[in-house]
Amino acid sequence: MSPEALPDALDRYECRSCGYVYEPLKGDNTTQVAPNTAFTDIPEEWQCPVCKARKTQFSNIGPAGTPSGFKENLGYGIGVNTLTPGQKNLLIFGVLLLGFLFLISFYGIQ
């Protein structure tokens, strides 16, 4: 079973009750779900390992490392919408660091 054959095979699913995220690459060792098991291949009687919610309480949040937000909105803005969450964090905290360094540089003015 290759990811190309099943486009949703690497999609992560989040429990709407507690926020637990099922990641198919890791599986779920508490309920004996092997790594590389797609969420759709998990038995229907499977429950959230944290809050015991049913499988129907999970929503698809897409594969890891993809841009967050609706796919229809990724083309808008100045390119920030296509950044992954990690890239957005780097951009935000990088700008904050540069701003801090800029303000601290005023102490060097005589």
LINKAZI-V369998 format. One line per field, one symbol per residue. ss: DSSP state (a for helix, b for strand, c for the rest). burial: # if it has 16 or more other C-alpha atoms within 10 Angstrom, else .. A space follows every 50 residues. Layout:
BEGIN
ss=???
burial=???
END
This chain:
BEGIN
ss=cccccccccccbbbbcccccbbcccccbccccbcccccaaacccccbccc cccbaaabbbbbccccbcccaaaccccccaaacbaaaaaaaaaaaaaaaa aaaaaaaacc
burial=........#######.....#####.##....#..####.......##.. ..#.#..#...##...##............####...#............ ..........
END
